[in-house]
Amino acid sequence: IFVGQGVDEPLSATGFRQADAAGLFLSNVKFTHVFSSDLLRTKQTAAAILGKNRFCKDLEIKYDARLRERKYGVAEGRPLADLKAMAKDAGEQCPSFTPPGGETLDEVRERARDFFQFLCQLAVELEQKRHDKPGAPGRSSGTSGEQFIFPWANHCSEAELSSEGSGSSTLLDANILVVSHGAYMRNWIGYLVSDLHCTLPANLSKSQLSSVSPNTGVSHFIIKLENGSLLNPKIICVCLNLDSHL
């Protein structure tokens, strides 16, 4: 059933179990910020993840309408077969077909682009505040390295960030959890890859890149903004739609 934006249902019992599993999986990751779609199912997922976290149980969740699922118009609340039939009648293919009252893929990507630029600006402002505050500690001081441990193998940030001198992922200015929706995230990832030339894992197939994330699938991106510039961010995808916690 396509729920999109117009059907704001809570998580099912399975959904809550999946959210709890994701929370346990990420329990040792210290997040600096948490953003969630303002739809109920993502609000509940974000709350469940933080509820299992060792460091961030009281971190405020910021809700943002830019993270909502793609709007499917008249197809919302109806089975996938109905959407496919609408697309066939229009001589188009899913998922590029836009039902009446729905969002085009370009409109979804524009929301994703806008939110990503907002996150980059947030990171730049954090760094500026750190520099402007007298006696502020450096990025690699005062933070336990174990708080930034990520629970998947072959994590590349250590090698990537060690070139800057610390050899530790404590160099991160921000470690941001974003909780959103499958079709939206597929479009966001498409933007990162096609527009911003994100570096992908060597073993990632084209079908994996274009697939929709499973519920509570985890994708991890490292974004570097050289010298605080918002232009040409360097983006590395560490993992995409990871679901080993399920």
Residue, then its C-alpha position, 0 to 999 in steps of 0.5 A: i500500500f502506498v502511504g506517501q504523505g497523505v496516509d499518516e499511519p503509525l508503525s506496525a508491531t513489526g515496524f516497532r521491532q525493526a526500529d528497536a533493532a536499529g536502535l540497538f545496532l546504533s547504540n554506541v554511535k554518538f550523534t550530534h544532531v537528529f533530524s526526522s520527517d514529520l510523519l508519524r512512522t518516522k517520528q516513532t522510528a527516530a524516538a526508538i533509535l534514540g531510546k536505545n542509544r547510550f549517549c543521546k537519549d535526551l537529544e532533541i529530534k528536529y522534525d522537517a517536512r523536507l524529509r517527507e516521503r514522496k507524495y503519490g497523490v491519488a495513489e496514496g492508500r492504494p495497492l502498488a498494482d493500482l499505481k502500475a496500472m495508472a502508469k501503464d495507462a499513461g504509457e509510462q513506467c514506475p517509479s518515474f510515473t507521477p500520479p495525479g496530485g503527486e510529486t515528480l521525481d524532480e520535485v522530490r530531488e529538489r527537496a533532497r537538495d535543499f535539505f542536504q545544503f541545509l545540513c552542509q550549512l549547519a556543519v559550516e556554522l558549527e565550525q565557525k562557532r568553534h573557531d570564534k569561541p576563545g579557548a574552544p577545544g579542537r575537534s580531536s580533543g575532549t571526545s572519546g573515540e569510542q563514542f563515534i564507533f560505527p557498527w559495520a566492518n571496513h569503515c573507511s572514515e578512519a583512513e580518510l580522516s587520518s590524513e588530517g592528522s588525528g587518525s580518529s573519527t573524532l574529527l567529525d564536526a557533526n555526526i547527524l542521524v537522518v530518519s526518512h523514507g524509502a522513495y525519498m532516500r532513493n532520490w536523495i542518493g541519486y542526487l548525491v551520486s549523479d550531481l555531487h559525484c559521491t564515491l561509492p563502495a567498490n562492491l556496490s551493484k547498479s541494482q543495489l544503488s537503485s533499490v529502495s532501502p528496507n525498513t530501517g536500512v542504514s546508509h552512511f555517508i561522510i561529507k567533507l567541506e574543504n576550508g568551510s566551503l559549501l562548493n564541491p563537497k567531497i562525499i564518500c558512501v561507506c555503506l548503503n541500505l545495510d540491514s544486518h541488524l534485522 
